[in-house]
Amino acid sequence: MIARRTAVKKDLLADEGYVHKVDAIGDPLQKIEAVVDFSALAQAVEKIAPRPEQPKGGRPPYPTEVMVRVLVVKRLHGLSDEQTEFQLLDRRSFRRFCGLEHSRNIPDRTTIWSFEKRIGVDGVTALFNELDRQIRAHGLEARAGQIVDATLVPAPRQHFTKEEKALLEQDAVPADWKPAKRRQKDVDASWTKKHGKSHHGYKFTVSVDRKHKLVRTWIADTAKVHDSQRLEAALDEWNTSAEIYADKGYVGADREERLREQGYRPQIQRKAKPGKALSACQERRNRRIAKVRARVEHVFAAIHQWGGKQIRTIGQARATFAMGMMVVVYNMRRLAFLGA
């Protein structure tokens, strides 16, 4: 009987061929590496959270630059710590990007978790600020106005009794909660309603420049904080244009007057009053603003597309860290796309 032909052919050197094919197709991680100075990012983090000294004979820590690259891989692909460890073991492109291609050791899930805990919110803020400096060094200044908007970031839902809810509202912890249980209860995430639907988790507000669609500022909050409360705090003072674009959630005569006094030109969509429809002129104005404001929705859609818009952690501090990494990785991808 004649054996059927097959396209599968054994080759001990097949891996080398795959590497060349990956490079030919275009490795997104290599595109990021081409425009981002990770050594400078690592130095910025070490100023905030220096590497701990290890006792003589103990296992030395991984270089900060390696761990920063690991965090980028993790957030870029929406991975848990466990899956990040697995993918580093399994995918050569990940190891190459992280500088671990020929390493006998790979950061495990505990190492990744510990590094995030060590650098914390200050560390991710340092990453964002240094990356923003590099973006501006590439000549990508914030231009043509800024678009401010907020998005909800879902978190694992918590279940509390009525008695527990009453205590938590008073910033107290139920007496029967042991330390282990307390660590698993997210008392910072909150509920809010949007378009008639209930949402649980956190919220982050961004200011995106109209010209380059890069995030210039960001603020993390719990979900119940209204969008309008963070408009002024989120503004980027370095944008070359005074125009501010925002949706109906930010409307307010007093707020707009304060912005004008500060030299801004608010372009905020109008909201119809109860029993009174918007005029044709207001409708046209809203459509004009919507065409510009849609660019910020592209940012949130991009983050959501690669699994970034979700929280697997407990508490506001770690949620803020996760949201900061979302913004950092988005800006890296955007910078690579712009080909700076």
C-alpha positions in Angstrom: 0.0 0.0 0.0 1.4 3.4 -1.0 1.7 5.8 1.9 -0.2 9.1 1.5 2.0 12.1 0.9 2.1 14.7 3.7 3.3 18.3 4.0 4.7 17.5 7.5 8.5 17.0 7.2 10.8 16.4 10.1 13.8 18.7 10.5 16.0 19.1 13.5 16.8 22.7 12.4 13.1 23.7 11.9 13.2 26.2 14.8 15.8 28.3 13.1 13.6 28.5 10.0 10.6 29.6 12.1 12.6 32.4 13.6 13.4 33.8 10.1 9.7 33.5 9.1 8.6 35.3 12.2 11.0 38.2 11.4 9.8 38.2 7.8 6.2 38.5 8.8 7.0 41.1 11.4 7.2 40.5 15.2 5.2 43.2 17.0 7.5 43.0 20.0 10.6 43.8 17.8 8.7 46.8 16.4 8.2 48.0 20.0 11.8 47.4 20.9 13.0 49.4 17.9 11.4 52.6 19.2 11.5 52.2 23.0 14.6 52.6 25.1 13.9 49.9 27.8 17.2 50.6 29.5 16.0 54.1 30.3 12.7 52.7 31.5 14.5 50.4 33.8 16.6 53.2 35.2 13.5 55.2 35.9 12.0 52.3 37.8 15.1 51.7 39.9 15.1 55.3 41.1 11.7 54.6 42.6 12.2 51.0 43.7 15.9 50.0 43.8 16.7 46.3 43.4 17.0 44.6 46.8 20.4 43.5 48.0 20.6 39.7 48.2 22.6 38.0 51.0 25.9 36.3 49.8 25.1 32.9 48.3 21.4 33.7 47.6 19.9 33.7 44.2 20.4 37.2 42.6 17.3 39.0 41.3 16.5 39.3 37.6 17.6 42.6 36.0 15.0 45.3 36.2 15.0 45.7 32.4 14.2 42.1 32.0 11.3 42.3 34.4 9.9 45.5 32.8 9.9 43.7 29.5 8.1 40.7 31.1 5.4 43.1 32.3 5.0 44.5 28.8 4.5 41.0 27.4 2.0 40.2 30.2 -0.2 43.2 29.6 0.2 43.3 25.8 -1.4 39.8 25.7 -3.8 40.0 28.7 -2.0 37.2 30.6 -2.2 36.2 34.2 1.1 35.7 36.1 0.8 31.9 35.6 0.2 32.2 31.9 3.0 34.7 31.5 5.4 32.1 33.0 4.0 29.4 30.7 4.3 31.6 27.6 7.9 32.6 28.4 8.7 28.9 28.5 6.8 28.1 25.4 7.3 31.1 23.0 10.7 31.9 21.7 9.7 35.4 20.5 8.7 36.3 24.1 12.0 35.0 25.5 13.9 36.9 22.8 12.1 40.2 23.6 12.7 39.8 27.3 16.4 39.0 26.9 15.9 35.4 28.1 16.5 33.5 24.8 19.6 31.7 26.1 18.8 31.8 29.8 18.5 28.6 31.8 16.1 30.4 34.2 12.7 32.1 33.5 10.9 34.4 35.9 8.1 32.3 37.5 4.7 33.5 38.6 5.9 34.5 42.1 8.8 36.5 40.8 6.4 38.4 38.5 4.0 39.1 41.3 6.7 40.2 43.6 8.2 42.6 41.1 4.8 44.3 40.5 4.3 44.6 44.3 7.8 46.0 44.8 7.5 48.8 42.2 3.8 49.5 42.8 1.9 52.6 41.5 5.0 54.8 41.8 6.9 52.4 39.5 4.3 52.3 36.8 4.0 56.1 37.0 7.8 56.3 36.5 7.4 54.0 33.4 4.7 56.2 32.0 6.6 59.5 32.6 9.8 58.1 31.1 8.0 56.7 28.0 6.2 60.1 27.6 9.6 61.8 27.6 10.8 59.4 24.9 7.7 60.0 22.9 8.3 63.8 23.0 12.0 63.2 22.1 10.8 61.5 18.9 9.1 64.8 18.0 5.5 63.7 18.9 4.4 66.6 20.9 0.7 66.8 22.0 -1.0 68.8 19.3 -4.4 69.9 17.9 -6.3 69.7 21.2 -7.1 67.0 23.6 -9.9 64.5 24.1 -10.9 63.5 27.6 -13.0 60.5 28.4 -13.3 57.7 31.0 -13.9 54.0 30.6 -15.1 51.3 33.0 -12.7 48.5 33.8 -14.5 45.3 35.1 -13.2 43.5 38.2 -14.2 40.2 39.8 -17.6 40.7 41.5 -17.7 40.5 45.3 -20.5 39.1 47.4 -21.3 40.8 50.8 -24.1 40.4 53.2 -26.2 43.4 54.2 -24.3 43.6 57.5 -21.0 43.5 55.8 -22.0 46.2 53.4 -23.1 48.4 56.2 -19.7 48.1 58.0 -17.8 48.6 54.8 -19.6 51.8 54.0 -18.3 53.1 57.4 -14.8 52.1 56.4 -14.8 49.3 59.0 -13.9 45.6 58.5 -16.2 42.8 59.7 -14.8 41.3 62.9 -15.2 37.7 61.6 -12.9 38.4 58.6 -9.6 36.7 59.1 -6.5 38.2 57.4 -6.6 35.6 54.7 -10.2 36.4 53.9 -9.6 40.1 54.0 -6.9 39.8 51.4 -9.4 38.1 49.0 -12.1 40.8 49.4 -12.0 43.8 47.1 -13.6 46.6 49.1 -12.4 49.3 46.7 -14.2 48.2 43.6 -17.7 49.6 43.3 -20.9 49.5 41.3 -22.2 52.1 38.9 -24.8 52.3 36.1 -24.2 53.1 32.5 -26.9 53.1 29.8 -29.2 51.3 32.3 -26.8 48.5 33.0 -25.0 47.8 36.3 -21.2 47.6 36.2 -18.7 46.5 38.9 -15.1 47.5 39.0 -12.9 50.5 38.4 -12.7 53.5 36.1 -9.8 55.3 34.4 -9.8 58.7 32.7 -7.4 59.6 30.0 -6.5 62.7 28.0 -5.6 61.8 24.4 -4.0 64.3 22.0 -6.0 64.7 18.8 -3.0 64.7 16.5 -1.2 61.5 17.4 -3.8 59.7 19.5 -1.3 59.1 22.4 -2.4 59.0 26.0 -0.9 62.1 27.7 -2.4 61.8 31.2 -4.4 59.2 33.1 -6.3 58.9 36.4 -7.5 55.7 38.1 -10.7 55.7 40.2 -13.3 53.3 41.6 -16.3 52.9 39.3 -18.8 55.0 41.2 -16.8 58.2 40.7 -18.6 60.3 38.1 -16.7 61.0 34.9 -17.1 64.8 35.2 -15.2 64.9 38.6 -11.9 64.2 36.9 -12.1 66.4 33.8 -9.9 69.2 35.0 -7.4 66.9 36.8 -6.9 64.9 33.6 -6.1 67.9 31.4 -2.7 67.9 29.7 -1.2 71.4 30.1 1.4 70.8 27.4 -1.0 70.4 24.4 -0.3 73.1 21.8 -4.0 73.7 21.3 -6.5 75.0 23.9 -9.4 72.9 22.6 -10.9 70.2 24.9 -13.3 67.7 23.4 -15.6 65.7 25.7 -19.0 64.0 25.6 -22.3 64.9 27.3 -21.2 63.4 30.6 -18.9 66.4 31.2 -21.4 69.2 30.4 -21.7 71.9 33.0 -21.9 75.7 32.7 -19.8 76.4 35.8 -17.1 73.9 34.6 -17.0 75.4 31.1 -16.7 78.9 32.5 -13.7 77.8 34.7 -12.0 76.2 31.7 -12.4 79.4 29.7 -11.0 81.5 32.5 -7.9 79.1 32.4 -7.5 79.8 28.7 -9.1 76.6 27.3 -11.7 76.3 24.6 -14.2 73.6 25.7 -15.8 71.6 23.0 -18.3 69.6 25.1 -21.3 68.0 23.5 -24.7 69.5 24.6 -27.2 67.5 26.6 -31.0 67.9 26.1 -32.9 69.1 29.1 -36.0 67.1 30.3 -38.9 67.9 28.0 -36.8 70.1 25.7 -35.1 68.7 22.6 -31.8 70.0 21.3 -31.9 72.6 18.5 -30.8 71.8 15.0 -27.7 73.9 15.6 -26.8 72.0 18.8 -27.3 68.7 17.0 -24.9 69.8 14.3 -22.4 70.9 16.9 -22.7 67.5 18.7 -22.0 65.6 15.5 -19.0 67.8 14.7 -17.5 67.1 18.2 -18.4 63.4 18.0 -16.2 63.0 14.8 -13.2 64.2 16.8 -14.1 62.6 20.1 -14.3 59.2 18.4 -10.5 59.0 18.4 -10.5 58.4 22.2 -12.8 55.4 21.7 -10.2 53.9 19.4 -7.8 53.9 22.3 -10.2 52.0 24.6 -11.0 49.6 21.8 -7.4 48.9 21.2 -6.8 48.1 24.8 -9.9 45.9 25.0 -8.9 44.1 21.8 -5.7 42.6 23.3 -7.5 41.7 26.5 -6.1 44.6 28.5 -9.3 46.1 29.9 -9.8 43.8 32.8 -8.6 43.5 36.4 -7.6 40.3 38.0 -6.3 41.9 41.2 -7.7 43.0 44.6 -7.8 46.6 45.8 -7.4 50.1 44.3 -3.5 50.1 44.4 -3.1 47.0 42.3 -5.9 48.1 40.0 -4.2 51.4 39.5 -1.0 49.6 38.7 -2.8 47.4 36.1 -4.5 50.4 34.5 -1.2 52.2 34.3 0.4 49.3 32.5 -2.6 49.3 30.1 -1.7 52.9 29.2 2.1 52.3 29.0 1.7 49.3 26.6 -0.9 51.2 24.5 1.5 54.1 24.1 4.3 51.7 23.1 2.2 50.1 20.4 1.0 53.5 19.2 4.6 54.7 19.1 5.7 51.7 17.1 2.7 52.2 14.7 3.7 55.8 14.1 7.1 54.6 13.2 8.9 57.3 15.2 
